[in-house]
Amino acid sequence: MSDVPSHYTQAGGILERILTGLGDAGLDRERFDHRSVAGADEFHLGGPAATAEVVAAAGITAGHSVLDVGCGIGGPARHMASAAECVVHGVDVTPEFVDVAAELSRRAGLGEVTTFELGDATELRAADESYDVVTVLHVGMNVADKALMFDEMARVVRPGGAVAVYDIMQIGDGEIDYPVPWSTTATTSHLESPDGYRAQFERCRLTVETTVEQTELVRAAISRATESPPPVNLSHLMGDGFTEMFGNLFAAMSAGTVAPVLMVGRR
């Protein structure tokens, strides 16, 4: 995982780019609604619409404690905490992401219900059976040892709780051109098929309740963003390279090589 943080922060200066984008749009840099930065901080295909699907499928409700593994700069955590009135703790391997996540939550007024720490998906610091729901949004593509990641998620979720995985999965043959949003080269890209993910759920005795390919949801979200551009977008997160990254990803999706898939298993 050592090359993963450098991929995500190669442009540096994430917080200032996002705040500048807000200021350029005439918004307050110091106090803002978390939805104002969703174009950058909901860093997964489908953005807020996809997060809402995760919340519904996992059954996240008021009072739940949620662990968001690979939380990025905290967009899904803020979305879940606000929409479902739950408490979310995010873990990410990228130091700058963790720092930016905490600062954005503070400025969005969600600092008390979202917390963040530096950590690895394959070695969580959480105690056994300490969360009602564990979420993983576009993270598994960077994790070579899926078994260890699933072992950890199954360990920290409570009986009756859910593990929700929304990842880009390999659904067909074909090569992928790099860079893509999750990796500059094939070295840190570890795609798996839906069958492979299902096998991990079942191995950990997590009963799969939901398996949904979200390609149509993603297309609709892109259409909405094109018609009404958000005040900040993924260029504020990833820098100028985001255009090539997403171009390569969409080419692989169009070729039937990869697709965004949501899977939810219950303990």
C-alpha positions as CSV (number, residue, x, y, z in Angstrom):
1,M,0.0,0.0,0.0
2,S,3.1,2.3,0.2
3,D,2.5,3.8,-3.3
4,V,-1.2,4.4,-2.8
5,P,-0.9,7.7,-0.8
6,S,1.5,9.2,-3.3
7,H,-0.9,8.5,-6.1
8,Y,-3.8,10.2,-4.4
9,T,-1.8,13.2,-3.2
10,Q,0.6,13.7,-6.2
11,A,-0.9,17.1,-6.9
12,G,-0.8,18.2,-3.2
13,G,-2.6,21.3,-1.8
14,I,-6.0,19.6,-1.8
15,L,-7.7,21.7,0.9
16,E,-6.7,25.0,-0.6
17,R,-7.8,24.0,-4.1
18,I,-11.3,23.0,-2.7
19,L,-11.6,26.2,-0.6
20,T,-10.5,28.3,-3.6
21,G,-13.2,26.6,-5.7
22,L,-15.8,27.5,-3.1
23,G,-14.6,31.1,-3.0
24,D,-14.6,31.3,-6.8
25,A,-18.2,30.2,-6.7
26,G,-19.2,32.9,-4.3
27,L,-19.5,30.5,-1.3
28,D,-18.1,31.0,2.2
29,R,-14.8,29.2,2.6
30,E,-15.1,28.9,6.4
31,R,-18.7,27.7,6.8
32,F,-20.6,25.7,4.2
33,D,-23.1,23.0,3.7
34,H,-21.3,19.6,3.1
35,R,-23.2,19.2,-0.1
36,S,-21.3,22.2,-1.6
37,V,-18.1,20.1,-1.8
38,A,-19.7,16.8,-2.9
39,G,-18.4,17.2,-6.4
40,A,-14.9,16.6,-5.0
41,D,-15.3,14.7,-1.7
42,E,-17.7,12.0,-2.9
43,F,-14.8,10.5,-4.7
44,H,-16.5,7.4,-6.2
45,L,-18.6,6.8,-9.3
46,G,-22.1,8.2,-8.9
47,G,-21.2,10.5,-6.1
48,P,-24.0,11.4,-3.6
49,A,-26.5,9.2,-5.4
50,A,-24.3,6.2,-5.0
51,T,-23.7,7.0,-1.3
52,A,-27.5,7.2,-0.8
53,E,-27.8,3.7,-2.3
54,V,-25.2,2.4,0.1
55,V,-27.1,4.0,3.1
56,A,-30.4,2.4,1.9
57,A,-29.0,-1.0,1.1
58,A,-27.0,-1.3,4.3
59,G,-29.9,-0.1,6.4
60,I,-28.0,2.8,8.0
61,T,-30.4,4.7,10.4
62,A,-30.3,7.1,13.3
63,G,-28.1,6.1,16.1
64,H,-25.9,3.7,14.1
65,S,-22.2,3.8,14.4
66,V,-20.5,3.4,11.0
67,L,-16.9,2.7,10.1
68,D,-16.0,4.0,6.6
69,V,-12.9,2.2,5.5
70,G,-10.8,4.1,3.0
71,C,-12.8,7.3,3.8
72,G,-10.9,9.6,1.4
73,I,-11.5,13.3,2.3
74,G,-14.7,12.4,4.2
75,G,-17.5,13.0,1.7
76,P,-19.4,9.7,2.3
77,A,-18.9,10.1,6.0
78,R,-20.4,13.6,6.0
79,H,-23.2,12.4,3.7
80,M,-24.1,9.4,5.9
81,A,-23.9,11.4,9.2
82,S,-26.2,14.1,7.8
83,A,-28.7,12.0,5.9
84,A,-29.0,9.1,8.4
85,E,-28.2,11.0,11.7
86,C,-25.6,8.4,12.5
87,V,-22.0,8.7,13.8
88,V,-19.2,7.9,11.3
89,H,-15.6,7.2,11.9
90,G,-13.4,7.2,8.8
91,V,-10.0,5.5,8.3
92,D,-7.7,6.1,5.4
93,V,-4.1,5.3,4.5
94,T,-3.4,8.7,3.0
95,P,-2.3,11.3,5.6
96,E,-3.4,14.4,3.6
97,F,-6.8,12.9,3.0
98,V,-7.3,12.4,6.8
99,D,-6.3,15.9,7.6
100,V,-8.5,17.4,4.9
101,A,-11.4,15.2,5.9
102,A,-11.3,16.5,9.5
103,E,-11.0,20.2,8.4
104,L,-13.8,20.0,5.9
105,S,-16.1,18.4,8.5
106,R,-15.2,21.1,11.0
107,R,-16.1,23.8,8.5
108,A,-19.3,22.0,7.5
109,G,-20.4,21.8,11.1
110,L,-20.1,18.0,11.2
111,G,-17.0,17.7,13.3
112,E,-18.8,16.1,16.2
113,V,-20.4,13.3,14.2
114,T,-17.6,12.5,11.8
115,T,-14.1,11.6,13.0
116,F,-11.1,10.4,11.0
117,E,-7.8,8.6,11.6
118,L,-4.8,7.3,9.6
119,G,-5.1,3.5,9.2
120,D,-5.0,0.5,6.9
121,A,-8.0,-1.5,5.7
122,T,-6.1,-4.7,6.4
123,E,-5.2,-3.7,10.0
124,L,-8.0,-1.8,11.6
125,R,-7.5,-0.5,15.1
126,A,-11.2,-0.9,16.0
127,A,-12.3,-3.4,18.7
128,D,-14.2,-6.6,17.8
129,E,-17.9,-6.0,17.1
130,S,-17.7,-2.3,17.6
131,Y,-19.7,-1.0,14.6
132,D,-23.2,-1.4,13.3
133,V,-22.2,-1.0,9.7
134,V,-18.8,-1.0,7.8
135,T,-18.7,0.7,4.4
136,V,-16.0,0.5,1.7
137,L,-16.5,2.8,-1.2
138,H,-14.0,2.4,-4.1
139,V,-11.3,1.1,-1.9
140,G,-10.8,-2.6,-2.8
141,M,-9.2,-1.7,-6.1
142,N,-6.1,-0.7,-4.1
143,V,-6.1,-3.7,-1.7
144,A,-4.1,-6.7,-2.8
145,D,-5.1,-8.9,0.1
146,K,-8.9,-8.9,-0.1
147,A,-9.1,-11.8,2.4
148,L,-7.4,-9.8,5.1
149,M,-9.5,-6.7,4.4
150,F,-12.7,-8.8,4.7
151,D,-11.4,-10.5,7.9
152,E,-11.0,-7.1,9.5
153,M,-14.4,-5.8,8.4
154,A,-16.2,-9.0,9.6
155,R,-14.3,-8.8,12.9
156,V,-15.4,-5.2,13.7
157,V,-19.0,-5.4,12.6
158,R,-21.6,-6.4,15.2
159,P,-23.9,-9.4,14.9
160,G,-26.8,-8.4,12.7
161,G,-24.7,-5.6,11.2
162,A,-23.9,-5.0,7.6
163,V,-20.8,-4.7,5.5
164,A,-21.3,-2.6,2.3
165,V,-18.8,-2.7,-0.5
166,Y,-19.2,-0.4,-3.5
167,D,-16.2,-1.0,-5.7
168,I,-15.1,-1.0,-9.3
169,M,-15.1,-4.6,-10.2
170,Q,-13.7,-6.7,-13.1
171,I,-16.6,-7.9,-15.2
172,G,-14.9,-8.8,-18.5
173,D,-11.7,-9.4,-20.3
174,G,-9.6,-6.6,-21.7
175,E,-6.7,-4.4,-20.7
176,I,-7.0,-1.1,-18.8
177,D,-5.1,1.9,-19.8
178,Y,-3.4,3.8,-16.9
179,P,-3.6,6.2,-15.1
180,V,-7.1,5.6,-13.7
181,P,-8.6,7.3,-10.6
182,W,-7.3,4.7,-8.2
183,S,-3.9,4.0,-9.6
184,T,-1.2,5.5,-11.8
185,T,0.1,2.1,-12.9
186,A,-1.0,-1.5,-12.7
187,T,1.3,-2.0,-9.6
188,T,-1.3,-0.6,-7.2
189,S,-4.4,-1.8,-9.1
190,H,-6.0,-4.9,-7.7
191,L,-9.3,-5.4,-9.4
192,E,-11.5,-8.4,-8.5
193,S,-14.7,-9.8,-10.0
194,P,-18.1,-9.8,-8.3
195,D,-17.8,-13.5,-7.8
196,G,-14.5,-13.0,-6.1
197,Y,-16.0,-10.5,-3.7
198,R,-19.0,-12.7,-3.1
199,A,-16.6,-15.5,-2.1
200,Q,-15.0,-13.3,0.4
201,F,-18.3,-12.3,1.9
202,E,-19.3,-16.0,2.2
203,R,-15.9,-17.0,3.6
204,C,-16.4,-14.5,6.4
205,R,-20.0,-15.8,7.0
206,L,-21.5,-12.6,5.8
207,T,-24.8,-13.3,4.0
208,V,-25.0,-11.4,0.7
209,E,-28.3,-9.5,0.6
210,T,-27.6,-7.1,-2.3
211,T,-25.7,-7.2,-5.5
212,V,-26.4,-4.3,-7.9
213,E,-24.4,-3.0,-10.9
214,Q,-24.6,0.8,-10.7
215,T,-23.6,1.7,-14.3
216,E,-27.0,3.4,-15.1
217,L,-26.9,5.3,-11.8
218,V,-23.4,6.6,-12.6
219,R,-24.5,7.7,-16.1
220,A,-27.4,9.6,-14.7
221,A,-25.1,11.3,-12.1
222,I,-22.7,12.3,-14.8
223,S,-25.5,13.8,-16.9
224,R,-26.8,15.8,-13.9
225,A,-23.3,17.1,-13.1
226,T,-22.8,18.1,-16.8
227,E,-26.1,20.0,-16.9
228,S,-25.5,21.7,-13.5
229,P,-21.7,21.7,-12.7
230,P,-21.0,21.7,-8.9
231,P,-18.9,24.5,-7.4
232,V,-16.0,22.1,-6.8
233,N,-15.1,18.9,-8.8
234,L,-12.6,16.2,-9.0
235,S,-10.0,18.5,-10.5
236,H,-9.9,20.2,-7.1
237,L,-9.1,16.8,-5.6
238,M,-6.8,15.1,-8.1
239,G,-5.4,18.1,-10.1
240,D,-5.2,18.4,-13.8
241,G,-4.6,14.6,-14.3
242,F,-8.2,13.7,-13.4
243,T,-9.4,14.1,-17.0
244,E,-7.0,11.4,-18.3
245,M,-7.7,9.2,-15.3
246,F,-11.5,9.2,-15.8
247,G,-11.2,9.0,-19.5
248,N,-9.4,5.7,-19.2
249,L,-11.9,4.5,-16.6
250,F,-14.9,5.3,-18.8
251,A,-13.2,3.6,-21.7
252,A,-12.8,0.4,-19.7
253,M,-16.5,0.6,-18.6
254,S,-17.7,1.2,-22.2
255,A,-15.6,-1.9,-23.2
256,G,-17.3,-4.0,-20.6
257,T,-14.1,-4.6,-18.7
258,V,-15.1,-3.0,-15.4
259,A,-18.3,-1.8,-13.7
260,P,-19.3,-0.2,-10.4
261,V,-21.0,-2.8,-8.2
262,L,-22.6,-2.5,-4.8
263,M,-22.7,-5.6,-2.6
264,V,-24.0,-5.8,0.9
265,G,-23.5,-8.7,3.3
266,R,-25.0,-9.1,6.8
267,R,-23.4,-10.8,9.7
